[in-house]
Amino acid sequence: MNVEDLEVKIFKALGHPLRLKIVKKLMGKNLCVCELNEDVEFSQSNLSQHLKILKDAGILISEKKGLNIHYAIKNEKIVDMFQIAEEIVKTELLEILNKMK
């Protein structure tokens, strides 16, 4: 697997609304599956599949604590990516609003 393949894998993993929501929930904290499952509209097995995709892409790490598995963001550069994306979205929305005036 080359560098481009790995980059694509990261972006594909982040390209699903639920996975995006999972990563945002994990920013700055570790959560167990039960906590991640509190406000999602999918089953725990579906959530686990999404967590596996994020983990396989190198975005998340997991650690077993007692009976629970806790997840965290593996590399804080992922948080930076989200902040940059939010800045881009805000700029785009402001441009749209300004055009409507």
C-alpha positions in Angstrom: 0.0 0.0 0.0 1.4 3.4 -0.9 1.0 6.8 0.7 -1.9 7.9 -1.6 -3.8 4.7 -0.7 -3.4 5.4 3.0 -4.5 9.0 2.5 -7.6 7.8 0.6 -8.4 5.3 3.4 -8.4 8.1 5.9 -10.6 10.4 3.9 -13.0 7.5 3.0 -13.2 6.6 6.7 -14.1 10.2 7.6 -16.6 10.4 4.7 -19.6 9.0 6.5 -21.8 11.2 8.7 -21.8 8.7 11.7 -18.1 8.3 11.6 -17.7 12.1 11.5 -19.9 12.3 14.5 -18.0 9.7 16.4 -14.6 11.4 15.8 -16.1 14.8 16.9 -17.4 13.2 20.1 -14.0 11.8 20.8 -12.2 15.1 20.5 -10.3 15.6 23.7 -11.7 12.6 25.5 -11.8 8.8 25.6 -15.2 7.1 25.5 -16.4 3.6 25.7 -18.8 2.1 23.1 -21.7 2.5 25.5 -21.1 6.2 25.8 -20.6 6.6 22.0 -23.9 4.7 21.5 -25.9 7.0 23.7 -27.1 9.4 21.0 -26.6 7.6 17.7 -29.5 6.1 15.7 -27.7 2.9 14.9 -27.4 -0.5 16.7 -24.3 -1.2 18.7 -23.2 -3.7 16.1 -23.4 -1.1 13.4 -21.6 1.4 15.6 -18.9 -1.3 16.1 -18.4 -1.6 12.4 -17.9 2.1 12.0 -15.4 2.1 14.9 -13.5 -0.7 13.2 -13.3 1.3 9.9 -12.0 4.3 11.8 -9.5 2.1 13.7 -8.3 0.4 10.5 -7.7 3.8 8.9 -5.4 4.7 11.8 -7.8 7.4 13.1 -8.8 5.8 16.4 -7.1 3.6 19.0 -8.9 1.3 21.4 -8.1 0.1 24.9 -9.9 -2.5 26.9 -10.8 -1.3 30.4 -12.5 -4.0 32.4 -15.5 -5.1 30.4 -15.6 -2.0 28.2 -13.5 -0.9 25.2 -12.6 2.7 25.2 -11.8 4.7 22.0 -9.7 7.7 21.5 -8.3 9.7 18.6 -4.9 8.3 17.7 -3.3 11.4 16.3 -4.2 15.0 17.3 -3.6 16.0 13.7 -7.1 14.6 13.0 -8.5 17.3 15.3 -6.5 19.9 13.3 -8.1 18.5 10.1 -11.6 19.0 11.6 -10.8 22.5 12.7 -9.6 23.4 9.2 -12.7 21.9 7.7 -14.9 23.9 10.0 -13.1 27.1 9.1 -13.6 26.3 5.4 -17.3 25.7 5.9 -17.7 28.9 7.9 -16.0 30.9 5.2 -18.2 29.3 2.5 -21.4 30.0 4.5 -20.3 33.6 5.1 -19.7 34.0 1.3 -23.2 32.6 0.6 -24.8 34.9 3.1 -23.0 37.9 1.7 -24.2 37.1 -1.8 -27.8 36.9 -0.6 -27.6 40.5 0.7 
